[in-house]
Amino acid sequence: MSLANPNPAPKTPGWEDQVSNLPRRHRIGAIWLVVFQASTIIGIIVLATLLLKIINDSFGYTIIVYKTDPITILNTPNPLEDLTKDELIAILQANITSGRYRTLDKETPIQERSANEIYDLIISEVAKPRVAETYNLYQSITQKNQIFQHAIEEYGGGYIQFRSWVSLDFITSPQSSNPLVAGVRNAILGSLWTIFIAMLFAAPMGVAAAVYLEEYAHDNWVNRLIRTNINNLAGVPSIIYGILGLAVFVRALQPITSGAVFGYGDPATANGRTILSAGLTLGLLVLPLVIINAQEAIRAVPRSLREASFGLGGTKWQTIWHHVLPNAISGTLTGTILAMSRAIGETAPLVVIGAS
């Protein structure tokens, strides 16, 4: 009994070419597989090299030279570490100018600082250490004896410290020209406050504008012109927004952005170059992006959902608030996050308005 199919299925036209090209297609696939694997390995190597470079440069010996040796600041045999808080304050007052003392007291009252903090002030303000030379971790491990010998010959021994440049002090310390005490606290806080103000301004206003344009605005030439301008504003260079912020927030609205209208500071010396001006300028910069992304998210909500709400007796606002916006929240948040990422990377508007 024959098992052959008496009615074989017709073969697809060109199947002979597909079969003959199968080895070539497999070779191409294998080549691309190697390319993808190689690119992944190269990326891992580059990332590992970057991490090793950061670790290598973050630790190592440092030769520190003092303008005034801490030992010679006192005429008494007692070291600075053994003095009381009041004695340290007296030494600080005697060795710095009254203007500098008032500046330090304005930042944080001297009497409220601990003895250790005042000791650090004496070292930084009176002894004035500076970094003479630095060595990375590899050099510090492999050339330790040569480093100490070089410090003795060049700097009379100096002060050699094995130092970690990445520490909690680096995050909590303000900016300074002295690398020993410099930090990024002001930069971090300034960025966070600026982005917070920008999003506080742009997010609700952008979503409200998108709701109006998509749900309430009629299809006429005025609204079409508004939509076109919003799309065009998304591509305007950021420096133009900086000039706009300088004219509006820094100068025209100076009493508000400087805080003088609320009784903050001296009205005669009020300056509109504040973090509020910076945040509002960045808010204007990202506002078109928030509106466009919110419009797309609202437009993606099915029409049937609105009709179902209307059929159950819901008003237009109830439909928008309870059905449209909750279903568009993911797209709206995505657009807001993208806008935030652009705002946090912009520097040109901040340079123009001078919000340093």
C-alpha positions as CSV (number, residue, x, y, z in Angstrom):
1,M,0.0,0.0,0.0
2,S,1.6,3.3,-1.1
3,L,1.8,6.1,1.5
4,A,2.5,8.8,-1.0
5,N,0.1,11.7,-1.1
6,P,-1.9,11.3,-4.3
7,N,-2.6,15.1,-4.3
8,P,0.6,16.9,-3.2
9,A,0.2,20.5,-2.3
10,P,1.4,22.9,-5.0
11,K,4.8,24.3,-4.4
12,T,5.2,28.1,-3.9
13,P,6.7,29.7,-7.0
14,G,10.4,30.5,-6.6
15,W,10.9,27.9,-3.8
16,E,13.9,26.6,-5.7
17,D,15.6,30.0,-5.3
18,Q,14.8,30.2,-1.6
19,V,16.3,26.8,-1.0
20,S,19.4,27.6,-3.0
21,N,19.9,30.9,-1.1
22,L,19.5,29.3,2.3
23,P,23.3,28.8,2.9
24,R,24.0,32.4,1.9
25,R,21.3,33.6,4.3
26,H,22.7,31.6,7.1
27,R,26.2,33.0,6.5
28,I,24.8,36.5,6.5
29,G,22.9,35.8,9.8
30,A,26.1,34.4,11.3
31,I,28.1,37.5,10.3
32,W,25.6,39.8,11.9
33,L,25.5,37.7,15.0
34,V,29.3,38.1,15.3
35,V,28.9,41.9,14.7
36,F,26.3,42.2,17.5
37,Q,28.3,40.1,19.9
38,A,31.4,42.1,19.1
39,S,29.6,45.4,19.7
40,T,28.3,44.2,23.0
41,I,31.8,43.1,24.1
42,I,33.3,46.4,23.0
43,G,30.6,48.3,25.0
44,I,31.3,46.3,28.1
45,I,35.1,46.9,27.7
46,V,34.6,50.6,27.3
47,L,32.3,50.8,30.4
48,A,34.7,48.7,32.5
49,T,37.6,51.0,31.3
50,L,35.6,54.1,32.3
51,L,34.8,52.6,35.8
52,L,38.4,51.7,36.3
53,K,39.6,55.1,35.3
54,I,37.2,56.8,37.8
55,I,38.3,54.5,40.6
56,N,42.0,55.0,39.7
57,D,41.7,58.8,39.8
58,S,39.5,59.0,42.9
59,F,42.0,57.6,45.3
60,G,45.7,58.2,45.9
61,Y,48.4,60.1,47.7
62,T,48.2,63.9,47.7
63,I,51.0,66.3,48.7
64,I,49.6,69.2,50.5
65,V,51.5,72.4,51.2
66,Y,50.2,75.0,53.7
67,K,50.6,78.8,53.3
68,T,50.8,79.0,57.1
69,D,51.8,75.9,59.0
70,P,49.1,74.9,61.5
71,I,51.7,74.4,64.1
72,T,52.9,78.1,63.9
73,I,49.4,79.5,64.2
74,L,49.6,79.2,67.9
75,N,52.2,80.5,70.3
76,T,51.2,77.9,72.9
77,P,52.4,74.3,73.1
78,N,48.8,73.0,72.9
79,P,47.8,71.8,69.5
80,L,44.7,73.1,67.8
81,E,42.8,69.9,68.3
82,D,43.0,70.3,72.1
83,L,41.6,73.9,72.2
84,T,38.0,74.7,73.3
85,K,35.4,76.2,70.9
86,D,35.8,79.7,72.3
87,E,39.6,79.6,71.9
88,L,39.2,78.4,68.4
89,I,36.8,81.3,67.6
90,A,39.3,83.8,69.1
91,I,42.0,82.4,66.9
92,L,39.8,82.6,63.8
93,Q,38.8,86.2,64.5
94,A,42.5,87.2,65.1
95,N,43.7,85.7,61.8
96,I,41.0,86.7,59.2
97,T,39.5,90.0,58.2
98,S,36.3,91.2,59.8
99,G,34.5,91.2,56.4
100,R,35.4,87.6,55.9
101,Y,34.3,86.7,59.4
102,R,30.9,88.4,58.8
103,T,30.6,86.4,55.5
104,L,31.2,83.1,57.3
105,D,28.9,84.1,60.1
106,K,26.2,84.9,57.6
107,E,26.4,81.5,55.9
108,T,26.1,79.7,59.3
109,P,26.4,81.5,62.6
110,I,29.9,80.9,64.1
111,Q,28.5,80.3,67.6
112,E,26.2,77.6,66.3
113,R,29.1,75.7,64.7
114,S,30.8,72.8,66.4
115,A,34.4,72.9,67.5
116,N,35.4,70.6,64.7
117,E,33.7,72.9,62.1
118,I,35.6,75.9,63.5
119,Y,38.8,73.9,63.4
120,D,38.2,73.1,59.7
121,L,37.6,76.9,59.1
122,I,40.9,77.7,60.7
123,I,42.7,75.2,58.5
124,S,41.0,76.4,55.3
125,E,40.9,80.2,56.1
126,V,44.2,80.7,58.0
127,A,46.5,77.8,57.1
128,K,45.2,77.8,53.5
129,P,46.3,74.4,52.3
130,R,46.9,73.8,48.6
131,V,47.4,70.7,46.5
132,A,51.0,70.6,45.3
133,E,50.8,67.2,43.5
134,T,48.4,64.3,43.2
135,Y,48.9,60.7,42.3
136,N,46.4,58.1,41.2
137,L,45.7,54.8,42.9
138,Y,48.1,52.8,40.6
139,Q,50.9,55.2,41.2
140,S,50.3,55.3,44.9
141,I,50.5,51.5,45.2
142,T,53.5,50.9,42.8
143,Q,55.6,54.0,43.5
144,K,55.0,54.7,47.2
145,N,58.7,55.1,48.1
146,Q,59.4,57.4,45.2
147,I,56.4,59.6,46.1
148,F,57.6,60.1,49.7
149,Q,61.2,60.7,48.5
150,H,60.0,63.3,46.0
151,A,57.9,65.0,48.7
152,I,60.9,65.3,51.0
153,E,63.2,66.6,48.2
154,E,60.8,69.1,46.7
155,Y,58.5,70.2,49.6
156,G,60.6,69.5,52.7
157,G,58.3,66.5,53.4
158,G,55.1,68.6,53.1
159,Y,52.0,66.8,54.3
160,I,51.2,63.5,52.4
161,Q,47.7,62.2,52.7
162,F,46.1,59.1,51.1
163,R,42.9,60.8,50.0
164,S,39.6,59.8,48.5
165,W,38.3,62.5,46.3
166,V,34.8,61.0,46.1
167,S,33.2,61.3,49.6
168,L,30.1,62.6,51.4
169,D,31.9,65.9,51.9
170,F,32.2,66.3,48.1
171,I,28.4,66.2,47.9
172,T,27.6,68.3,50.9
173,S,30.3,71.0,50.4
174,P,29.7,74.2,48.4
175,Q,31.7,75.3,45.4
176,S,35.2,76.5,45.9
177,S,38.4,77.2,44.0
178,N,40.3,75.1,46.5
179,P,40.0,71.4,45.5
180,L,40.5,70.3,49.1
181,V,37.2,71.8,50.2
182,A,35.3,72.1,46.9
183,G,32.0,70.3,46.4
184,V,28.9,70.1,44.3
185,R,26.2,70.9,46.9
186,N,25.1,74.2,45.2
187,A,25.0,72.6,41.8
188,I,22.8,69.7,43.0
189,L,20.4,71.9,45.0
190,G,20.3,74.5,42.2
191,S,19.4,71.8,39.6
192,L,16.8,70.2,41.8
193,W,15.1,73.5,42.6
194,T,15.2,74.7,39.0
195,I,13.7,71.6,37.7
196,F,11.0,71.5,40.4
197,I,10.0,75.1,39.6
198,A,10.0,74.4,35.9
199,M,7.8,71.3,36.2
200,L,5.5,73.0,38.7
201,F,4.9,75.6,36.1
202,A,5.0,73.6,32.8
203,A,3.2,70.3,33.8
204,P,-0.3,71.6,34.9
205,M,-0.3,74.4,32.3
206,G,0.8,72.1,29.5
207,V,-1.8,69.4,30.4
208,A,-4.6,72.1,30.7
209,A,-3.7,73.6,27.3
210,A,-3.7,70.1,25.7
211,V,-7.1,69.3,27.2
212,Y,-8.5,72.6,25.8
213,L,-7.1,72.0,22.3
214,E,-8.2,68.4,22.1
215,E,-11.5,68.4,23.9
216,Y,-13.0,71.9,23.8
217,A,-11.4,73.9,20.9
218,H,-13.2,74.0,17.6
219,D,-11.5,73.3,14.3
220,N,-11.2,76.9,13.0
221,W,-8.3,78.9,11.7
222,V,-7.5,80.4,15.1
223,N,-7.0,77.1,16.9
224,R,-5.1,75.7,13.9
225,L,-2.8,78.7,14.1
226,I,-2.3,78.0,17.8
227,R,-1.4,74.4,17.2
228,T,1.0,75.3,14.4
229,N,2.8,77.8,16.7
230,I,3.0,75.3,19.5
231,N,4.7,72.8,17.1
232,N,7.1,75.5,15.9
233,L,8.0,76.7,19.5
234,A,9.2,73.2,20.2
235,G,12.0,73.7,17.7
236,V,13.1,77.2,18.8
237,P,16.7,77.3,20.0
238,S,17.0,77.4,23.8
239,I,19.0,80.7,23.7
240,I,15.9,82.5,22.5
241,Y,14.1,81.4,25.6
242,G,17.0,82.7,27.6
243,I,16.6,86.1,26.0
244,L,12.8,85.9,26.7
245,G,13.4,85.0,30.3
246,L,15.9,87.9,30.7
247,A,13.3,90.4,29.3
248,V,10.3,89.1,31.1
249,F,11.3,87.4,34.4
250,V,14.6,89.2,35.2
251,R,13.6,92.7,34.2
252,A,9.9,93.2,33.8
253,L,8.9,91.0,36.7
254,Q,11.9,91.8,38.9
255,P,9.9,92.7,42.0
256,I,8.3,89.3,42.0
257,T,11.2,87.1,41.0
258,S,13.6,88.9,43.4
259,G,11.1,88.5,46.3
260,A,11.1,92.3,47.0
261,V,7.3,92.4,46.7
262,F,7.1,89.8,49.5
263,G,9.4,91.8,51.7
264,Y,12.5,89.6,51.1
265,G,15.7,91.5,50.8
266,D,16.3,95.2,50.1
267,P,14.1,96.6,47.3
268,A,16.8,99.1,46.4
269,T,19.3,96.2,45.6
270,A,16.7,93.7,44.4
271,N,17.9,91.5,41.5
272,G,15.7,89.4,39.3
273,R,18.5,87.0,38.5
274,T,17.2,84.3,40.9
275,I,16.4,80.6,40.8
276,L,12.8,81.5,40.3
277,S,13.6,83.3,37.0
278,A,15.7,80.3,36.0
279,G,12.9,77.8,36.7
280,L,10.2,79.8,34.9
281,T,12.5,80.2,31.9
282,L,13.1,76.5,31.7
283,G,9.3,76.0,32.2
284,L,8.6,78.1,29.1
285,L,11.3,76.1,27.2
286,V,9.7,72.7,27.8
287,L,6.0,73.9,27.8
288,P,5.5,73.1,24.1
289,L,6.9,69.6,24.6
290,V,4.5,68.9,27.4
291,I,1.6,70.2,25.4
292,I,2.4,68.2,22.3
293,N,2.9,64.9,24.2
294,A,-0.2,65.5,26.3
295,Q,-2.2,66.1,23.1
296,E,-1.0,62.8,21.6
297,A,-1.8,60.9,24.8
298,I,-5.3,62.4,24.9
299,R,-5.9,61.8,21.2
300,A,-5.0,58.1,21.7
301,V,-7.9,57.6,24.2
302,P,-10.6,55.7,22.2
303,R,-13.7,57.7,21.2
304,S,-15.9,54.9,22.4
305,L,-14.9,55.6,26.0
306,R,-16.1,59.1,25.7
307,E,-19.4,58.0,24.1
308,A,-20.0,55.4,26.8
309,S,-19.5,58.1,29.4
310,F,-21.9,60.4,27.6
311,G,-24.4,57.6,27.3
312,L,-24.4,57.1,31.0
313,G,-25.2,60.8,31.6
314,G,-21.7,62.1,32.3
315,T,-21.0,65.7,31.5
316,K,-18.0,66.7,29.3
317,W,-15.9,67.6,32.2
318,Q,-16.8,64.5,34.1
319,T,-15.8,62.4,31.0
320,I,-12.5,64.2,30.7
321,W,-11.6,64.1,34.5
322,H,-12.7,60.5,35.2
323,H,-12.1,58.7,31.9
324,V,-9.9,60.6,29.4
325,L,-7.1,61.9,31.7
326,P,-6.7,58.6,33.7
327,N,-6.3,56.7,30.4
328,A,-3.9,59.3,29.1
329,I,-1.8,59.6,32.2
330,S,1.0,57.2,31.0
331,G,1.6,59.1,27.8
332,T,1.4,62.5,29.6
333,L,3.9,61.4,32.2
334,T,6.3,60.1,29.5
335,G,6.2,63.5,27.8
336,T,6.7,65.3,31.1
337,I,9.7,63.1,31.9
338,L,11.2,63.7,28.5
339,A,10.6,67.5,28.9
340,M,12.3,67.3,32.3
341,S,15.3,65.5,30.8
342,R,15.7,68.3,28.3
343,A,15.3,71.1,30.9
344,I,18.0,69.6,33.2
345,G,20.5,69.5,30.3
346,E,20.0,73.1,29.2
347,T,22.6,75.7,30.2
348,A,22.3,78.4,27.5
349,P,19.1,80.0,29.0
350,L,20.6,80.0,32.5
351,V,23.8,81.7,31.2
352,V,21.8,84.4,29.6
353,I,19.7,85.3,32.6
354,G,22.7,84.9,34.9
355,A,21.2,82.5,37.4
356,S,24.5,81.3,38.7
